[in-house]
Amino acid sequence: MAKDTKPKADATDMAIDAFAGALASTVAREPQPEQADAASDAPEAQAPAPAAKAVPAPAGANGGLASVPQIVELADQLSACADQLHERIMRDIRAYDGGIVPAHVQATARALLEDELVLRQRANGLYADAATYVVKSLGKSQQVVVALTTAAAEKIRKIALIGDITGLVGGLLQLAGAAATGQAASVITALDKINTHMKAIDANKAPAKPA
């Protein structure tokens, strides 16, 4: 992030820039290498192997977040959303060109910068413990998960009013937390929340239809 060489009009603006700069020093993400699958016990001759075993499901219709690489991919997507959020916040602050930033803009910027930091921390947690967070029987494909988070990052980048993305960012935080539980129901709820907020954003910017 380029440093702003112009003096700020008040101490609050300086605090926002200092907080934003501190985010750059967040812990570097270091994804663990995928752990080797444990050798499965040989099935007994008389009994067939059980249908549901604690083995990651293959990528497919129900294979979202079902393997270590897919968890890492989600962490990548969440980190990309955090990057877009940071850039969008700083774009709003820089737009005042060193002048006084209104109080409501300051409050929104601070809240979203805090959300950005939490989102990065949760993404880093997914990198570190990906093998622990495999979700079984999600009922959503990996393609759906990636497409939704990619669209969320694009919404953050293009949104006109930064205050309109607070709900969407909340959904991303919920998704990051839900993935860390490994619970399919929690992940589905978070994905639905993200989808609902993106539809609401589209509805708010759509022109009214003539009577």
Backbone as JSON, one array per atom type, in Angstrom:
{
  "sequence": "MAKDTKPKADATDMAIDAFAGALASTVAREPQPEQADAASDAPEAQAPAPAAKAVPAPAGANGGLASVPQIVELADQLSACADQLHERIMRDIRAYDGGIVPAHVQATARALLEDELVLRQRANGLYADAATYVVKSLGKSQQVVVALTTAAAEKIRKIALIGDITGLVGGLLQLAGAAATGQAASVITALDKINTHMKAIDANKAPAKPA",
  "N": [[0.85, -1.19, 0.0], [0.61, 2.14, -0.94], [2.27, 4.85, 0.65], [0.71, 7.64, 2.16], [1.62, 10.84, 1.49], [0.64, 13.29, 2.17], [-0.37, 15.62, 4.71], [-2.54, 14.67, 7.38], [-5.8, 15.78, 8.36], [-6.77, 15.52, 10.94], [-6.25, 13.81, 14.1], [-7.64, 11.44, 14.18], [-7.89, 10.52, 11.55], [-5.21, 9.91, 11.09], [-4.97, 7.78, 12.78], [-6.55, 5.87, 11.56], [-5.09, 5.37, 9.2], [-2.76, 4.39, 10.37], [-3.7, 2.08, 11.58], [-4.47, 0.66, 9.31], [-1.98, 0.31, 8.12], [-0.82, -1.36, 9.97], [-2.06, -3.71, 9.47], [-0.72, -4.84, 7.4], [1.31, -6.22, 8.51], [0.36, -8.59, 9.43], [0.28, -12.03, 10.44], [2.2, -14.04, 8.34], [0.82, -16.17, 5.95], [1.18, -19.61, 6.01], [0.64, -22.33, 4.53], [0.13, -25.66, 5.59], [1.72, -28.61, 4.35], [-0.14, -31.09, 2.6], [-1.39, -33.66, 4.59], [-0.39, -37.05, 4.68], [-2.61, -39.69, 3.8], [-3.82, -41.95, 6.21], [-3.03, -45.4, 6.32], [-5.58, -47.63, 5.47], [-7.34, -50.08, 7.39], [-7.31, -53.54, 6.55], [-10.24, -55.0, 5.17], [-12.38, -57.39, 6.77], [-12.89, -60.79, 5.72], [-15.5, -61.83, 5.85], [-17.3, -59.77, 6.24], [-18.62, -56.99, 4.45], [-16.96, -53.95, 3.48], [-17.76, -51.03, 5.36], [-20.1, -48.57, 4.18], [-19.91, -45.83, 4.76], [-17.07, -44.33, 5.53], [-14.43, -42.73, 7.37], [-13.17, -41.11, 5.28], [-11.97, -38.61, 3.13], [-14.33, -37.2, 0.88], [-14.46, -37.54, -2.71], [-13.83, -34.85, -5.03], [-16.71, -33.39, -6.34], [-20.23, -33.5, -6.97], [-21.07, -33.45, -4.31], [-18.78, -32.77, -3.04], [-17.61, -30.46, -1.91], [-15.18, -28.7, -0.03], [-14.08, -31.02, 0.94], [-11.57, -32.05, 1.11], [-8.06, -31.61, 1.91], [-6.68, -29.87, -0.01], [-8.93, -28.47, -0.97], [-9.85, -27.09, 1.27], [-7.66, -25.4, 1.64], [-7.9, -23.97, -0.71], [-10.25, -22.55, -0.2], [-9.29, -20.94, 1.87], [-7.49, -19.4, 0.4], [-9.36, -17.98, -1.16], [-10.75, -16.51, 0.77], [-8.68, -14.94, 1.75], [-8.21, -13.42, -0.53], [-10.59, -11.98, -0.62], [-10.22, -10.47, 1.69], [-8.06, -8.91, 0.86], [-9.25, -7.38, -1.19], [-11.12, -6.03, 0.34], [-9.48, -4.47, 2.0], [-8.24, -2.78, 0.12], [-10.5, -1.47, -0.86], [-11.43, -0.06, 1.38], [-9.26, 1.71, 1.88], [-9.29, 3.14, -0.46], [-11.59, 4.64, -0.15], [-10.82, 6.25, 2.04], [-8.59, 7.61, 0.98], [-9.87, 9.15, -0.89], [-10.62, 11.5, 0.3], [-8.41, 13.05, 0.22], [-6.54, 13.97, 2.16], [-8.13, 15.65, 3.61], [-10.74, 16.35, 6.06], [-12.18, 13.46, 7.29], [-15.47, 12.35, 7.34], [-17.31, 11.56, 10.34], [-18.98, 9.27, 10.28], [-17.93, 7.85, 8.16], [-15.39, 7.31, 9.12], [-16.05, 5.62, 11.25], [-17.21, 3.42, 9.92], [-15.0, 2.62, 8.38], [-13.14, 1.87, 10.37], [-14.5, -0.29, 11.59], [-14.67, -2.09, 9.43], [-11.98, -2.49, 8.85], [-11.22, -3.85, 11.13], [-12.77, -6.14, 10.76], [-11.52, -7.09, 8.47], [-9.0, -7.82, 9.48], [-9.72, -9.91, 11.21], [-10.78, -11.69, 9.33], [-8.48, -12.34, 7.87], [-7.0, -13.6, 9.88], [-8.59, -15.85, 10.39], [-8.49, -17.1, 7.9], [-5.75, -17.71, 7.83], [-5.75, -19.54, 9.9], [-7.16, -21.63, 8.72], [-5.33, -22.38, 6.74], [-3.26, -23.35, 8.37], [-4.34, -25.53, 9.75], [-5.59, -27.24, 7.95], [-6.05, -29.99, 7.49], [-7.55, -30.73, 9.63], [-9.98, -29.52, 9.28], [-11.64, -30.62, 7.35], [-14.69, -30.92, 5.67], [-17.48, -32.98, 5.82], [-19.83, -34.4, 3.57], [-21.0, -32.01, 2.45], [-22.84, -31.18, 0.52], [-22.69, -29.24, -1.34], [-20.91, -28.31, -4.24], [-17.34, -27.91, -4.73], [-16.88, -26.07, -6.69], [-19.11, -24.4, -6.54], [-18.73, -23.19, -4.03], [-16.3, -21.81, -4.44], [-17.02, -20.14, -6.59], [-18.93, -18.5, -5.38], [-17.5, -17.15, -3.35], [-15.62, -15.86, -4.92], [-17.27, -14.15, -6.38], [-18.13, -12.58, -4.26], [-15.78, -11.21, -3.54], [-15.5, -9.66, -5.83], [-17.79, -8.08, -5.66], [-17.15, -6.57, -3.4], [-15.02, -5.11, -4.41], [-16.21, -3.52, -6.38], [-18.34, -2.15, -5.24], [-20.33, 0.75, -4.71], [-21.04, 2.3, -2.4], [-19.38, 1.97, 0.53], [-20.46, 1.21, 2.95], [-22.45, -0.56, 2.29], [-21.43, -3.1, 2.15], [-21.11, -4.27, 4.58], [-22.76, -6.3, 5.65], [-22.22, -8.37, 3.83], [-19.5, -8.84, 4.28], [-19.73, -9.73, 6.88], [-20.96, -12.18, 6.37], [-18.87, -13.54, 5.07], [-17.03, -13.71, 7.16], [-18.49, -15.37, 8.81], [-18.54, -17.67, 7.23], [-15.8, -18.33, 7.21], [-15.43, -18.94, 9.91], [-17.26, -21.04, 10.15], [-16.19, -22.99, 8.46], [-14.01, -23.74, 9.92], [-15.13, -25.27, 11.87], [-15.82, -27.61, 10.69], [-18.38, -28.45, 10.27], [-21.04, -29.25, 8.23], [-23.63, -28.09, 8.14], [-23.31, -25.56, 9.3], [-21.6, -24.35, 7.47], [-23.2, -24.31, 5.16], [-25.23, -22.56, 6.02], [-23.75, -20.19, 6.26], [-22.92, -19.81, 3.58], [-25.41, -19.41, 2.39], [-26.08, -17.0, 3.63], [-24.15, -15.24, 2.57], [-24.88, -15.34, -0.14], [-27.46, -14.26, 0.01], [-26.95, -11.61, 0.86], [-25.48, -10.67, -1.31], [-27.4, -10.71, -3.31], [-29.11, -8.79, -2.25], [-27.51, -6.51, -2.45], [-27.34, -6.28, -5.22], [-30.03, -5.81, -5.76], [-30.41, -3.33, -4.57], [-28.94, -1.6, -6.16], [-30.11, -1.84, -8.6], [-31.96, -0.29, -11.24], [-35.15, 1.27, -10.82], [-38.09, -0.29, -12.05], [-40.17, 0.92, -14.71], [-43.52, 2.03, -14.18]],
  "CA": [[0.0, 0.0, 0.0], [1.43, 3.34, -1.04], [2.13, 5.73, 1.79], [0.13, 8.93, 1.88], [2.59, 11.83, 1.92], [-0.04, 14.52, 2.55], [-0.72, 15.63, 6.14], [-3.93, 14.42, 7.7], [-6.42, 16.94, 8.99], [-6.93, 15.33, 12.38], [-5.57, 12.63, 14.64], [-8.44, 10.24, 13.9], [-7.5, 10.03, 10.23], [-3.91, 9.29, 11.23], [-5.17, 6.49, 13.45], [-7.08, 4.93, 10.56], [-3.98, 4.97, 8.34], [-1.84, 3.57, 11.16], [-4.34, 0.77, 11.74], [-4.39, -0.01, 8.02], [-0.6, -0.11, 7.91], [-0.52, -2.49, 10.86], [-2.62, -4.94, 8.91], [0.24, -5.42, 6.47], [2.24, -7.06, 9.26], [-0.32, -9.76, 9.97], [1.1, -13.23, 10.34], [2.25, -14.58, 6.98], [0.17, -17.47, 5.88], [2.06, -20.69, 5.63], [-0.17, -23.55, 4.51], [0.82, -26.92, 5.84], [1.58, -29.59, 3.27], [-1.23, -32.05, 2.84], [-0.96, -34.82, 5.36], [-0.63, -38.31, 3.99], [-3.73, -40.45, 4.33], [-3.43, -43.13, 6.98], [-3.37, -46.65, 5.65], [-6.81, -48.19, 6.02], [-7.26, -51.48, 7.8], [-7.86, -54.47, 5.56], [-11.57, -55.45, 5.58], [-12.49, -58.8, 7.07], [-13.42, -61.52, 4.58], [-16.92, -62.15, 5.97], [-18.15, -58.57, 6.28], [-18.23, -55.99, 3.48], [-16.49, -52.68, 4.05], [-18.88, -50.11, 5.58], [-20.26, -47.58, 3.11], [-19.46, -44.5, 5.21], [-15.83, -44.37, 6.3], [-13.85, -41.4, 7.59], [-12.26, -40.83, 4.18], [-12.47, -37.45, 2.41], [-15.08, -37.48, -0.33], [-13.84, -36.97, -3.89], [-14.46, -33.63, -5.53], [-17.85, -33.69, -7.19], [-21.46, -32.8, -6.63], [-21.17, -33.26, -2.87], [-17.42, -32.84, -2.55], [-17.03, -29.2, -1.51], [-14.42, -28.64, 1.23], [-13.96, -32.4, 1.41], [-10.17, -32.47, 1.12], [-7.14, -30.56, 2.35], [-6.52, -28.83, -1.03], [-10.13, -27.65, -1.08], [-9.83, -26.17, 2.41], [-6.64, -24.39, 1.32], [-8.46, -23.11, -1.76], [-11.16, -21.62, 0.46], [-8.45, -19.96, 2.57], [-7.04, -18.48, -0.65], [-10.47, -17.12, -1.55], [-11.02, -15.59, 1.88], [-7.58, -13.98, 1.76], [-8.45, -12.51, -1.65], [-11.66, -11.08, -0.18], [-9.62, -9.53, 2.63], [-7.26, -7.98, 0.06], [-10.16, -6.45, -1.85], [-11.72, -5.2, 1.38], [-8.48, -3.47, 2.42], [-8.08, -1.8, -0.96], [-11.73, -0.67, -0.96], [-11.45, 0.85, 2.53], [-8.26, 2.75, 1.71], [-9.75, 3.99, -1.56], [-12.54, 5.61, 0.42], [-10.09, 7.2, 2.87], [-7.76, 8.46, 0.11], [-10.72, 10.04, -1.67], [-10.73, 12.8, 0.99], [-7.2, 13.79, -0.17], [-5.95, 14.63, 3.31], [-9.12, 16.47, 4.3], [-11.44, 15.75, 7.2], [-13.04, 12.32, 6.97], [-16.67, 12.4, 8.19], [-17.32, 10.61, 11.46], [-19.62, 7.99, 9.93], [-17.0, 7.13, 7.29], [-14.35, 6.81, 10.02], [-16.58, 4.48, 12.02], [-17.34, 2.29, 9.01], [-13.66, 2.18, 8.01], [-12.55, 1.16, 11.52], [-15.18, -1.58, 11.77], [-14.32, -2.99, 8.34], [-10.57, -2.85, 9.02], [-11.2, -4.9, 12.15], [-13.29, -7.35, 10.1], [-10.46, -7.57, 7.57], [-7.99, -8.48, 10.29], [-10.28, -11.19, 11.68], [-10.89, -12.56, 8.16], [-7.14, -12.85, 7.58], [-6.62, -14.54, 10.94], [-9.32, -17.11, 10.19], [-7.92, -17.74, 6.71], [-4.48, -18.29, 8.25], [-6.06, -20.73, 10.69], [-7.52, -22.71, 7.79], [-4.08, -22.86, 6.15], [-2.44, -24.07, 9.34], [-4.98, -26.76, 10.24], [-6.5, -27.68, 6.89], [-6.39, -31.41, 7.62], [-8.53, -30.87, 10.71], [-11.23, -28.85, 8.96], [-12.35, -31.23, 6.23], [-16.14, -30.97, 5.88], [-18.05, -34.17, 5.2], [-21.2, -34.34, 3.06], [-21.43, -30.62, 2.43], [-24.02, -31.01, -0.32], [-22.37, -28.2, -2.31], [-19.65, -28.62, -4.9], [-16.26, -26.96, -4.52], [-17.06, -25.02, -7.68], [-20.11, -23.46, -6.01], [-18.11, -22.44, -2.94], [-15.31, -20.9, -5.01], [-17.71, -19.13, -7.39], [-19.61, -17.56, -4.48], [-16.51, -16.29, -2.69], [-15.04, -15.01, -5.97], [-18.25, -13.1, -6.64], [-18.14, -11.68, -3.1], [-14.62, -10.34, -3.67], [-15.79, -8.7, -6.91], [-18.77, -7.12, -5.13], [-16.41, -5.67, -2.52], [-14.19, -4.24, -5.23], [-16.99, -2.62, -7.23], [-19.45, -1.51, -4.54], [-20.24, 2.22, -4.7], [-21.06, 2.76, -1.01], [-18.68, 0.93, 1.3], [-21.32, 0.73, 4.02], [-23.34, -1.61, 1.79], [-20.8, -4.42, 2.16], [-20.89, -4.76, 5.95], [-23.43, -7.59, 5.79], [-21.5, -9.35, 3.03], [-18.28, -9.16, 5.02], [-20.15, -10.56, 8.0], [-21.17, -13.53, 5.86], [-17.55, -14.14, 4.84], [-16.48, -14.07, 8.48], [-19.25, -16.54, 9.28], [-18.07, -18.82, 6.46], [-14.47, -18.7, 7.7], [-15.61, -19.6, 11.19], [-17.98, -22.3, 9.97], [-15.28, -23.97, 7.88], [-13.12, -24.21, 10.99], [-15.84, -26.25, 12.71], [-16.0, -28.85, 9.95], [-19.79, -28.81, 10.28], [-21.65, -28.9, 6.95], [-24.8, -27.22, 8.32], [-22.84, -24.2, 9.56], [-21.06, -23.83, 6.22], [-24.34, -24.02, 4.28], [-25.87, -21.34, 6.53], [-22.9, -19.05, 5.9], [-23.01, -19.62, 2.13], [-26.72, -18.81, 2.12], [-26.03, -15.6, 4.07], [-23.37, -14.5, 1.56], [-25.7, -15.25, -1.34], [-28.58, -13.34, 0.29], [-26.44, -10.24, 0.9], [-25.1, -10.26, -2.66], [-28.65, -10.4, -4.01], [-29.61, -7.52, -1.72], [-26.69, -5.46, -3.04], [-27.78, -6.13, -6.62], [-31.37, -5.23, -5.77], [-30.31, -1.92, -4.18], [-28.37, -0.78, -7.23], [-30.88, -2.01, -9.83], [-32.89, 0.82, -11.47], [-36.57, 0.94, -10.63], [-38.81, -0.56, -13.29], [-41.26, 1.87, -14.94], [-44.85, 1.52, -13.85]],
  "C": [[0.88, 1.23, 0.0], [1.18, 4.23, 0.15], [1.58, 7.07, 1.36], [1.07, 10.0, 2.42], [1.96, 13.12, 2.35], [-0.44, 14.49, 4.01], [-2.19, 15.38, 6.32], [-4.49, 15.59, 8.49], [-6.63, 16.75, 10.47], [-6.32, 14.01, 12.8], [-6.33, 11.36, 14.33], [-8.07, 9.65, 12.55], [-6.15, 9.33, 10.28], [-4.03, 7.91, 11.87], [-5.67, 5.44, 12.47], [-5.95, 4.43, 9.67], [-3.0, 4.08, 9.08], [-2.38, 2.16, 11.34], [-4.24, -0.02, 10.44], [-2.98, -0.52, 7.75], [-0.24, -1.32, 8.76], [-1.01, -3.8, 10.3], [-1.62, -5.63, 7.98], [1.2, -6.37, 7.17], [1.57, -8.26, 9.89], [0.5, -11.01, 9.66], [1.05, -13.79, 8.93], [1.63, -15.95, 6.97], [1.15, -18.5, 5.37], [1.28, -21.98, 5.65], [0.67, -24.79, 4.77], [0.72, -27.8, 4.6], [0.51, -30.59, 3.63], [-0.7, -33.28, 3.54], [-1.3, -36.09, 4.59], [-1.77, -39.05, 4.64], [-3.2, -41.66, 5.08], [-3.86, -44.38, 6.23], [-4.59, -47.25, 6.31], [-6.61, -49.66, 6.37], [-7.87, -52.37, 6.72], [-9.21, -54.96, 6.03], [-11.56, -56.95, 5.84], [-13.22, -59.51, 5.94], [-14.93, -61.67, 4.65], [-17.8, -60.92, 5.89], [-17.68, -57.57, 5.24], [-17.78, -54.71, 4.17], [-17.67, -51.74, 4.23], [-18.9, -49.01, 4.52], [-19.7, -46.24, 3.51], [-18.23, -44.65, 6.08], [-15.27, -42.97, 6.39], [-12.76, -41.12, 6.56], [-12.79, -39.63, 3.44], [-13.17, -37.83, 1.12], [-14.36, -36.89, -1.52], [-14.55, -35.71, -4.31], [-15.57, -34.0, -6.49], [-19.05, -32.95, -6.69], [-21.56, -32.52, -5.14], [-19.79, -33.15, -2.24], [-16.81, -31.53, -2.12], [-16.38, -29.27, -0.15], [-14.18, -30.03, 1.81], [-12.53, -32.91, 1.4], [-9.31, -31.3, 1.56], [-6.93, -29.5, 1.27], [-7.73, -27.93, -1.17], [-10.26, -26.68, 0.09], [-8.83, -25.05, 2.17], [-7.16, -23.44, 0.25], [-9.45, -22.11, -1.16], [-10.37, -20.55, 1.21], [-7.89, -18.94, 1.59], [-8.13, -17.48, -1.02], [-10.78, -16.08, -0.47], [-9.92, -14.54, 1.99], [-7.74, -12.96, 0.63], [-9.56, -11.51, -1.31], [-11.11, -10.04, 0.79], [-8.77, -8.49, 1.9], [-8.15, -6.93, -0.6], [-10.81, -5.5, -0.84], [-10.75, -4.11, 1.81], [-8.35, -2.37, 1.37], [-9.31, -0.89, -1.05], [-11.82, 0.34, 0.18], [-10.49, 2.01, 2.29], [-8.61, 3.67, 0.54], [-10.71, 5.05, -1.06], [-11.81, 6.67, 1.24], [-9.27, 8.16, 2.0], [-8.59, 9.46, -0.68], [-10.86, 11.41, -1.02], [-9.45, 13.63, 0.85], [-6.6, 14.59, 1.0], [-6.9, 15.52, 4.08], [-9.76, 15.72, 5.45], [-12.35, 14.63, 6.71], [-14.25, 12.36, 7.89], [-16.68, 11.28, 9.23], [-17.91, 9.27, 11.07], [-18.73, 7.18, 9.0], [-15.87, 6.54, 8.13], [-14.83, 5.56, 10.75], [-16.7, 3.24, 11.15], [-15.98, 1.73, 8.65], [-13.02, 1.38, 9.14], [-13.17, -0.23, 11.67], [-14.77, -2.57, 10.69], [-12.84, -3.39, 8.39], [-10.42, -3.95, 10.08], [-11.71, -6.22, 11.57], [-12.23, -7.95, 9.17], [-9.41, -8.35, 8.34], [-8.47, -9.85, 10.77], [-10.37, -12.18, 10.51], [-9.54, -13.16, 7.8], [-6.7, -13.88, 8.62], [-7.3, -15.89, 10.75], [-8.83, -17.84, 8.95], [-6.59, -18.4, 7.06], [-4.68, -19.55, 9.09], [-6.43, -21.91, 9.81], [-6.27, -23.26, 7.1], [-3.34, -23.78, 7.13], [-3.02, -25.43, 9.71], [-5.95, -27.34, 9.22], [-6.96, -29.12, 7.05], [-7.45, -31.64, 8.67], [-9.92, -30.42, 10.28], [-11.95, -29.4, 7.74], [-13.83, -31.37, 6.57], [-16.7, -32.18, 5.14], [-19.49, -33.91, 4.76], [-21.75, -32.93, 3.06], [-22.7, -30.44, 1.62], [-23.86, -29.87, -1.31], [-21.04, -28.56, -2.95], [-18.61, -27.56, -4.56], [-16.4, -25.79, -5.49], [-18.05, -23.96, -7.21], [-19.5, -22.59, -4.93], [-17.15, -21.39, -3.49], [-15.99, -19.79, -5.81], [-18.36, -18.07, -6.5], [-18.61, -16.62, -3.82], [-15.8, -15.38, -3.7], [-15.97, -13.85, -6.28], [-18.3, -12.1, -5.5], [-16.97, -10.71, -3.18], [-14.85, -9.27, -4.74], [-16.81, -7.65, -6.46], [-18.07, -6.09, -4.25], [-15.61, -4.66, -3.33], [-15.01, -3.16, -5.94], [-18.06, -1.82, -6.5], [-19.25, 0.01, -4.49], [-20.16, 2.76, -3.28], [-20.48, 1.66, -0.13], [-19.54, 0.39, 2.44], [-22.23, -0.4, 3.61], [-22.73, -3.0, 1.88], [-20.64, -4.99, 3.56], [-21.55, -6.13, 6.16], [-22.72, -8.7, 5.03], [-20.22, -9.79, 3.72], [-18.61, -10.02, 6.24], [-20.39, -12.0, 7.57], [-19.86, -14.26, 5.59], [-16.89, -14.56, 6.15], [-17.18, -15.32, 9.02], [-18.79, -17.8, 8.54], [-16.71, -19.29, 6.95], [-14.56, -19.43, 9.03], [-16.27, -20.95, 11.06], [-17.07, -23.38, 9.4], [-14.36, -24.55, 8.94], [-13.8, -25.2, 11.92], [-15.95, -27.6, 12.03], [-17.44, -29.31, 9.86], [-20.47, -28.32, 9.0], [-22.8, -27.9, 7.11], [-24.37, -25.77, 8.53], [-22.29, -23.57, 8.29], [-22.18, -23.44, 5.27], [-25.04, -22.73, 4.71], [-25.07, -20.11, 6.14], [-22.95, -18.77, 4.41], [-24.33, -18.96, 1.75], [-26.74, -17.33, 2.51], [-25.28, -14.73, 3.06], [-24.21, -14.29, 0.31], [-26.83, -14.25, -1.16], [-28.1, -11.89, 0.26], [-26.02, -9.77, -0.49], [-26.34, -9.93, -3.49], [-29.22, -9.07, -3.55], [-28.83, -6.35, -2.3], [-27.11, -5.2, -4.48], [-29.14, -5.45, -6.7], [-31.32, -3.73, -5.46], [-29.79, -1.05, -5.31], [-29.14, -0.91, -8.54], [-31.83, -0.83, -10.01], [-34.33, 0.37, -11.32], [-37.24, 0.73, -11.98], [-39.94, 0.45, -13.46], [-42.61, 1.24, -14.67], [-45.56, 1.11, -15.13]]
}
